[in-house]
Amino acid sequence: MKLLETINDPADLRKLPRTQLTPLAHELRAYLLDSVSKTGGHLSSNLGTVELTIALHYVFNTPEDRIVWDVGHQTYSHKILTGRRGRMSTLRQHNGLSGFPKRDESEYDTFGTAHSSTSISAALGMAQAAKIKGEKRKAIAVIGDGSMTAGMAFEALNNAGVEDDCDLLVVLNDNDMSISPPVGALNRYLARLMSGQFYAAAKNVGKSMLPAPMLELAKKLEEHAKGMVVPATMFEEFGFNYIGPIDGHDLDSLIPTLENIRKLKGPQFLHVVTKKGQGYKLAEAEPILYHGTGKFNPTEGIKPATAPSKITYTEVFGNWLCDMAAADQRLVGITPAMREGSGMVRFHQQYPERYFDVGIAEQHSVTFAAGLATEGMKPVVAIYSTFLQRGYDQLIHDVALQNLDVTFALDRAGLVGADGATHAGNYDIAYLRCIPNMVVMAPSDENECRTMLTTAYHYPGPAAVRYPRGAGVGAAIQQELTGIEIGKGLVKRQGKSVAILAFGSMVAPSLKAAEDLNATVADMRFVKPLDVELVKRLAKDHDYLVTVEEGCTMGGAGSAVAEALALEGLAKPLLILGLPDRFIDHGDPALLLASVGLDAHGIGKSIRERFGIGEPRLVVNNT
């Protein structure tokens, strides 16, 4: 690591002679592999962008020139080269480095990214700001081919292409891979690049063999053929000067090309071809497996996981989806490029004709489901809570307003741990419960998740089941596809004085907290429609009410209870516990929940402090 240890910022990098950049790339790749194997994190995508990262910081005057990394899970090399090498051991840990670009972490992180397809829009904004302020600097968006499936990327291209004097460079990192295997017409178009070698060879042979008149005809045909086998035509029609494709691992190609582009004015588009997992054979062979890893031995690779003692909620959903598909041929499964993450691999294998990966296009996924529902199909949209935010208008306008029969399986509800605030599902309760026609459920265990999915599926309108990342409490799962009565909660523990109204994942810690308090605990199950009769009964029989949810308190389930009490004219002391009005960073999930008082100890402590229960009273002797 002799070279790498001399690089504390990009200025140090730019002092190196070009001949030392390839050895530096080898050191950097080895350091990445060693580091990520000890902390866990995104590996394949970062191994694939080593040379590109070096070249960008070598050619451009960062941070004066702005680099925006789309999604941001390929920025570990960027972090290492911009002064954060010594903190890589803290990656994705509480108070450690974020796994994504973060503006308050470094001046080199010019824009916070973790959701896809935002880079071109942000970089265009930076380029326009530079033009308005009279500053001579470049804005560079680095976007992967998977992110180019999102409509937002094309909206930005459409806007940028007419700005002739805008110093914007879009770098398409074409590695034929997003998270799940890439899909769609655009990917097929980019894949025609594979024809390029044949095309080039045929062109060269033709030039050596054809007489002059035929050669002239061949040149005319060449212009048409070029647009057939490389994506130049499409991006040039947007108004960009298209350059490429070039080998994204060849520094001798990358650096001169970028140096030339830096001198050009107006919107530029550079197409680079990289390999996900480059330089680590195991990751090259299985880039999806090595996309996001835990700790592992680099020599041995990732070993097959031993069977966990508890099934995850994602697996509960995946199993339910296959079982329901077997029972009802109308079921259609939809995912916006998260087949593995949402637990749909087996469904895809068993029911390929009813499986649709629409690419990184959350808005489209929701309206696509709406269209299916109008024709009597039963669409199930498997989507992370944080990603459904991107399809919110479609959820309201295209699904709920028309009261269409669409089931939403919301994975990663609540805090998610190492991925941090960008991926946390903290807001779905608040943003769903305000929508007419919606049914919103939160399971307290694995079996309840299965029954709620069945309930949502049979409800003749839009319904959502929100469930957390990871395993549940270990509840036995019934195989029958049975539902539950809509809008009905149940009392899990009977106590006195205090009634805890718990939602979803907060039922388990509430039950533990209730032991010391001798409190009643209700598994509310439904955020909407709320079991108002149960709320009224608990208010009548108890002195204090407490709501607990793994979601934002503003507009959340606790607010729903407060509204119900107000409508019923019931005045009762009410404590609303949930996620505070701030973004919560990455870290161990249990640690994060404890930090906001949503573990058993924190729930009990909050109740005691608010209502003075169980605390010794101070007796003052005035005599």
Disulfide bonds with the S-S distance in Angstrom:
none
